[in-house]
């Protein structure tokens, strides 16, 4: 039985779970705040009922005769609050009468609107002074609120400790902080869950560009991403089959062409005219070179080579030493070690071909290995005639030869630069040529820096 679509691991389901997780984390944080914050988690003063109780006590004391007001105030006191009545002529009443009214305070405004009397919330630390008779009541550690009755007396409410919570704006600020924490944590978690499979897919696609024989990508992640990976794996398999079939076909063609070429060479031995015989053998050799070159280009042996970690600087120095053994001086400049992830024999083939071109068609070739900000660059310099500007755009085309500036008798069928460009591009890089202002040619191969790891 097929499970319902909403049970499948989809992008929409992951978004929904992220939203629900955000709400859940927020509620958990609010719950922990209410359980662990103590008195700060209580209702704010204006919603705790304490202000309504103040208004009721004021009305009750004002309605009673002055002789029993002190007794009523004492009776209304509790462990959480003390209530005192101060007669109009007392020292405490004088202190409270000179206290500036905090009409801008929200609590004062609420009590004033409820009792229609003057209400003050004195700063007991500044109002209590040595020698004041009301000093004992105005304890600096207490929270004090005083209401003046119509006859000039005062009802003073003093709370030894805070029994109400934070104000509503502060509570909203705390809840917004909790919401921000929940959103940040769940967003990071969700982003990792989303980005992980995508990063693996991107890495696998880059790996396929370097090595088409790479293994298929594991199908992980949400359903939509798994479908993309499955489609990519199918495309990768089709490309591998295409390359394999093409290689087999070209190998068969090469094998079949060698037989008539061999027969032509044998029949050429029967030609008595030495000049015609030499021309025929030259044509046969040229056809054989073209067949072998085409087979090497299309089969591209480098594609069969697996990627590995190797010392690119050592490869370039080895090329320079190989030419030195042939009495050709090739100067290398750059770091003595630089590890690179790629196909060493394929890249050696590229740079050997470029240096060999410089040796054939120019003089004093140089190899420079440069570590740029975003790429690793291998530069081959020579001091030859360069390449005509009108031919620069065609040098990477198969079978293209720069006849005006290159020797026609040096061999080759015009596939060297084409193969070099294919190998460098398979590594995610680029290769370019330009004439040097002082004369000669500069060939610059750029390899991506993200595969570099210094030794």
N, C-alpha and C positions, 0 to 999 in steps of 0.2 A: 504494500500500500504506500503510495507516494505521500510524504508528509506535506502539510499545508505550506504554502509559499512563505508565510510569515515566520515559519520556523527555520527557513534556510538562512544561511549566513550571507546576507546581502549588505550592500552599502547603506540602504535605507534602514535596515534593522540595526546596523551599528550606530547610525546617527540617532535613532530612537533610544537605543540603550545608553548612549552618551548623555542624552538629555535627561533620561530618568535617573542616571547615576548622579548627574549634577544636582538634581532636586533632592535625591536621597542623601547625598553628602551634606548638603545645606541643612536639611532637617536634623541630621545626626549632630552637626555642630551646634545648632540651636538647642537641641535637647541636652547636650553636654553642658552648654552654657547655663541653662535653666537648673540643671542638677548640681553643678559644681561652682557656680558663681556666687552662691550664698545670697546675701541680702541684695546684691546688685542685680540679681535676676528677678527680684520682686517687682510688682507693678509700680509704675512711676507715681509720684506723690499726688498728682492731680487725678489719678485713676484708682488710688488705693482706698478711697472712702474717708481718709483722715481729714481732708478739708471739709467734707460734709459734717463730720463729727465736730470740727472746730466751730462751724456755723451754728450747729445745734446747741453746743455748750454756751456760746455767746448769747444766744437768744434766751436760754434758760437762766443764766446768771443775771442778765439785764432785767428779766421779769421778776426776779426775786428781790426782796428788801435788802439794803446794804448790810444789815446786821448778819445775814446768813450767807452772803455771797462767798466769803472765804471758806465757810464750811462746805458749800456746794462745790466749789472749785477743788477742794481737797478730796471730796467724795468722788469727783469725776476723774481724778488722777488714777494712773495704773503704773505697772512696772515699766511700760514702754514710754510713758510720758508723764510729766508733772504739770499741773495746772495751778497757777497762783492768781489771786485777785489783789490788785494794788489800788488802794484808795486814791482819790484825786490829789490829795495833798502830800502823799508819801514821797520819799526820796526816789524810789523806783519809778513812780509816775513822772517825776520831774525829769529823770534821765530819759525815759521813753518819749516824753513830750518833745525833748530837744533832738531826738533821733530823726535823721532825714528819712523820709518815706521813700521806699523803693517801688515807685509806681510802675516802673518798667519791668519788674519781675513778674513772671507768669503766675506764680503762686499768690503773690500779693494781689494781683488783679482779680484772680478767681475769688479769693476770700472777700475782697472789697465789694465785688458784685453781689456776693451772697448775703453779706451782713449789712451793707450800706454804711459801714463805719470806716474810720481811718485804720489802716493796717500797716504795720511796719515789721521789717525783718532785720533787727539790729545786728550789727557786727559786734558780737560780745567781746571780742578781743580788744577792740578800740574803745568800747563804751564802759567796760569794767575797769575801775581805777582804785587804788588803795584809798581807803577812807569812805568809799561809797557804801551806803547801807544795802544797796541792791547787788553788791558784788557777789554774794553767795549764790543768788539766783542766776545772775548772768555769768555762768561758768563758761570759760572759753571753750571747753570740750563739748558743750551742748549746742543743739540746734534750737533757736528761739524764734517764736512768732508772737507778736503782741497785737491785740485789737483794743482800740479805745472806745469805751461806751459813751453814751450820750451825756452822762453826768461828769465826764472827764476821768473816770477811773479806767483801769486797764485790766484785761484778762491776758495773762501771759502763758503761753504754751511752750514747754521746754522738753525736748527729747534728748536723753543722755546719749543715745546712740542712734544711728540711722536704721530705720525699720522699713523704709521704702526704697524702691529701686531707682535705676538711672532714669533720666528724663527721656521722653519719647524720641527726640532728635538723636540723642546719643545711642539709644537702642537701635534705631534705624541704621545709624552709621555702623554699628557692630554687625547687624545682620547683612548689610551690604558687604562688609569685609568678609564675613562667612561665605557669602555668595561668590565673591571674587576668588576666595581660596578654593571653593568647590569647582568653579568654572576653570580655574587655572590647572588644578590637579587632573580633572577629568579631560580637559582639552589636551594636556600633555600626553596622558595615557591613550586617548583616542587617536591623537596624531601619530604616536608610535605604532599603534595597531594598524593605522591606514598607511603610514609611510614605509613601514617595514617591508611588506610584500612589493610595493612599488619600487623601492630601492633595489630589492633582489632582482626584480624584473629588469630594471635599467642596467644593473651590473651584468646580468646574463645576456642582454642584448649587446652590450659593449663587448663581452667575451665572445659572442657569436661573430661580431665583426672582425675580431682578431683570429678566431679559430672556428671555422664553420663546422668542425667535427666535435664541438663541445656537446656535452650530454644535455638532454632536455631539461627544462626548468621544472622544478617541483611545483605542482598546482596547489598553491596555498593562498589564503586570503579570502575576501568575500566572493560571492558567486560571480559577479560581473568581472572581477579581476581574474578569477580562475578561467573564465571563458576566454579572456584576452590571452592568458598564458597558454591555454590549450590551442588556440588559433596560431599563436606564434610557434609553438612546438611543431604543429602540422606544417607550417610554412618552412620551418627549419629543415624538417625531414624531406620536404619536396625539393628544397634547394640542394641538399646533400645528394639526393637521388639524381637531380639534374647534373650536378658536377660529376658524379660518378659515371653516368651514361655518356656525358660529353667526353670525359677522359678515355673511356673505353672505345668510343667511336673514333677519336683522333688517333689513339694508339693503333687501332686496326687500319686506319687510313695510312698512317706512317709505315706500318709494316707492309701494307700492300704496295705502297709507292716504292719501297726499297727494292722490291723484286724487279720491276721494269727498269729502274735506274741501274741496277747491277747488270741487267742484260744489255742496256745501252753501252755501258762501259766495256763489257766483253766484246760487243760488236764493233766498238770504236777501235779495239786493238787490230781489227782487220782493215782499217782504213790506211791506205798507203800514203796519202798526202799528210805529212807531219803537221802542217798548219791547220788543216781541217780537223785532224785528230785532236790537236791541242784545244781548239775552239769547242769541240764536242765535250772533251773532258772538263773544260772550265764550266760549261753549261750544266753538266751533270753534277759537278761539285757544288755549284750555286744552288741547284734544285735540292740537293741533299741538305745543304746548310739551311735553306728555307724550311724544309720539312722538319728538321730537328729543332730549329728555333721556334717554329709554330707549336710543335708538340710541347716543348718546355714552357712556352708562354701559357697555353691553354690548360695544360695539366697543372702547372704551377706547383712544383714540388714543395715549395715553402708552405702551402696550405696543409700539407700532410704533417708538417712539423708541429709538435706541441709547444705551447708557451712554457717558459721557464725563467727563473731568476738568473741573470748572468751579468758579467762585468762588461758594460759597453765600452768603457775606456780601454780595457784590455784588448777587446776585439779590434778597435781602431789602431792601437799600437801594433797588434799582430799584423794587420794589413801593411802598415808602414815597414815593418821588419821583413815581410815577404818580398816587397819590392826592393828593399835594400839588398836582399840576397841576389837579386837580378841586376845589381849595380845601378839601381834607380833610387835616387834620394827623395824620399817623401817625408816632409816635416810634419810632426804631430805636436799640437799644443792644446792643453786642457788639463783637467784633473787626472791624477794617476789612477783613481778608482771611481767608478760610478755604476751602481747596480741598477739594472733595468729589467722590467718584466715584459718578455716578448719572445720572438723566435730568433735565436742567435744566428743560425746558419743563413736564414733568409736575409737578415740585416747585413750580415757579412757579405753576402752576395751583392746587395745593393751598393754598399760603399766600395767594395772591390771593383765593381763595374764603373762607378763614377771616377775612382782614382785611375783605373785603366784607361778610360777615355781621356783624362787629363794627360796621362803619360803618352798616349798615342798622338793626340792632336795638339798638344801644347808642351810646356816644360815647367820644371820646378813646382810640382803640385804640393799643396799644403792641406792638412786636415786640422780643423779646429772643432773642439767640443766645447760648447757654450751652455751655461746654466742660466736660462732666462727667468723672468718673473712667473711666467705661466707655461713654459715649455722648455724642453731640452732640444738644442739645435746642433746639428752636425753640418759644418760648412766645408766644402771642397773648393779650393782656389787653384787657379792655374794662371799662367802668363802667356797664353796663346792668343789666337786671332779673335776668339769669342764667337758669337753667333749673330748673323744679320738680324736686325729687329723685325723684318717682315717674316722671318722663319721661326721666331721665338714662340709663337702661339701654337706651332705644329710639332714641336720637338717630341712631345709625348704620344703622338699618334703612332699606331703600329706601322712598321715598315717605312717610316719617314726618315730620310737621310738629308743632312744639310750639305748638299753637294758642293756649294761654293767655298765652304770653309773647312771641310773634312776630306780626308784622303779616301778616294773610292777603292783603293787597293788594300786597305787595312782589314778587310773582312767585316762580318756582321751583316745582319739583314734589317737593322732598324728597330729591334725589339728591346734593346737594353734599357732605355729610359722608360719604356712602357711597363716593363716588368718591375723596374725600380719604383715607379709611381704606384703600381698596384700593391706592392709589398708595404710601402710606407703608409698608404691609405688604409691597408688592412690593420695597421697598428694604431689607427686613429689619427695619423699625422698628415702632413702635407709636404710636398717637394716643389721647389721653384728654382728657376734659372734667371740670371741677369748678368749683363755685361758689366765689368768693372770699369770705373772711370779711367784708371791708369792702364787699362788693357788687360785682357784675359776674361775668364768666365768664373762666376760664383754660383755654385750649386748649394742650396740650403735645404736640408731635410729637417723638418720640425716634428718632434715626437711629443705626445701629451705628457704633461708634468705629473698627472695623478698616478701614473704607473711608476714613477721614480722613487727609489729608496736609497739614499746615500749609504755607502758601506761604513 
